[in-house]
Amino acid sequence: AVFMYHVFSDVEGLRIAVEMERRGEDFYRRAAKVSRAPETVSLLNDLADDEVLHGREFQRLYDQACARRGGCDEAYDSETNAYLSAIAADIVFPGGLMALRQAGFEDPAAVLKAAIASEKDSILFYTELAVCARDAQARSTFEEIARQERGHLALLLNRLAEVSGQEVDKAGPMPER
């Protein structure tokens, strides 16, 4: 993938990570709104909540790193910001909702496969950032979030196996427990 050829500074890596988590949350929320299977909706909303927590953690580290440098405002002109956002977009759900719209949001397997592909890319990216990180705190955060994303991946793969075992889940909303 493209992102392996550019060595990001810790601050750039954190900035991309914040954007990736924001995009991930947005994707999961939208997918949850149009998914019909209650188990899939519940899983997607849980994943979205996790992305929010990851985003907050990356934002906190980004703010700290900027404070240590005496600010980051001068570090990013609009061109650099656009570049970093494009990288985040390329890693997180590269086809985004449009690609999924073709596959069909009604197909839980398609939603899950898109999420699985994105989690795999995120894990690779965070692992790469951890390897390159000069800041120990940033490194340990990238490693921890990569570990959590591997957990997401396992949940998604399990859910996909369950969904694939069924024909199509036509069940309506389940009553609240």
N, C-alpha and C positions, 0 to 999 in steps of 0.2 A: 504494500500500500504506500501511497505517496508520503505519508507522515514520517516514515522511517528515515528519509533522506535528509531531513532537517533536524539538527540538534537544537532543541528548545531550551531556553533558560528556564529556571524553576518558575520564575514569574510568568513567563509565557505559557508554560505547561499548566500552571494553576488557572490562568485566565481562560485557556481552552477548556480545561476541566469544568469550570463553572458553567461555561456555555454548553458543553456536552450534557451536563446534568439537567440544565434548564430545558434543552431540546428533548432529552429523554423523558422528563416529566410530562412535557406537553404532548409528546407522542402517546405515552401510556394513558393519559387522561382522555385524549380524543378517541383512542382505540377502545377504552372502557365504555365510552358513551355509546358506541355503535355496536359493541359486542353483545350477543344475546345470552350466551351461556353464563349463568350466575357465577360459576366457579372461575371462569375466565375473567369476568368483570372484576371480581374480588381480587384475583391475582394481579391484574393490571393496575388496580388502584393501590394495592400494597407496594408494587414496584415503583409507582409514581411517588408515593410517600417517601420511599427510600432514596429516590433521586433528589428529592427536596433536601433531605438530611445531608446527603453527599455534597450537594451544591453549597449548602451553608458551611460545611467543614472546609471545602476548597476556598470559599470566599473569605473565611476567617484567616486561613493561611496566606491567601493572596494579600489581604490587607496588612497582615504582619510583615510579609516580605517587602511590601511597598514601604511600610513604616521604617524598616531597617535601612532601606535605600534612600530614605528621605523623600518618598513619594514616587508614584509611577506615572503621573499624568504626562510628563514629558516623554516617557518611554514609548507611548503609543499615539501615533498620529492616526487619522481616520483610515489611511491606506493599510496600516499594520492591523488595526482593529478589524477591518474588512477581511484581511488575509486570515487572521486567527479564527474569525467566525466561520469562514469558508472551510477551514480545516475541520472545525468542530462539526459542521454540517456534513462533511464528507465522511466522518467517522460514525456519527450517530444517525442511524436510519438513512443511509445515503439516498435511497429512492424516496424516503419520507412517506407521507400519507398518499401522495399521488400514486406511487408504485403499488401501495397496498390497495388503493381504490380499484386498480385494475384486477388485482387478485381477489378482492372482495373482502370487506370488513366483516361480512356475514360469515365468512369462513374462519372459524377460530384457529384452525391449523395455519392459515396464511398469516394471521396476526402474530401467532406465536413464533412462526419461522422468521418473520421480520425482526421480532424482538430478540430472538436467539442470535441472529447474524449480528445485530447491533451490539449485544452484550459481548460477543466474541471479539469484535473490533475494539470495544472499550477496554477489555481486559488486556489485549495486546498493547494498546496505547499507554495505559497506566503502568503496565509492567516495564515498557520501554522508558517512560518518564522516570520511574523509580531507579532504573539502572543508571540513567544519565544525571539524576538529581545530585546537586552539590550540597544542598541543604538537607541535613539529617531529618528534620521534622517533615519537610516536603516528601522526602523519600519514604518515610514510614507511613505517611498518609496515602501516598500513591499505592504502596504495597497493601495497606489495609483496605482501601476502596477496591483494588483489584480482587482481593480476597472476597469481599462482599459481592462484587459483580459475578464472581465464580459461583457464589451461592444462588444468585439470581438465575444464572445460566442453568444450574441444576434444577431449580424449581420450574423453569420454563420447559426444559427437556422432559421432566416428569409429566407436566401438564399436557405437553404435546403428545406424549405416549398415551395418556388417558383419552385425549380427544380423538386421536387417530384410531384408537380401539373401538370407538363408537362410530356410527355412521355420521349423522349430523345431530347435534344437540338441539332439539326443538323445544325443550322444556321452557316454560315461562319463568318469570321471576319466582324465586323461592320465598316462602314466608320468613320473616325475621325470626331468628332464634332467640 
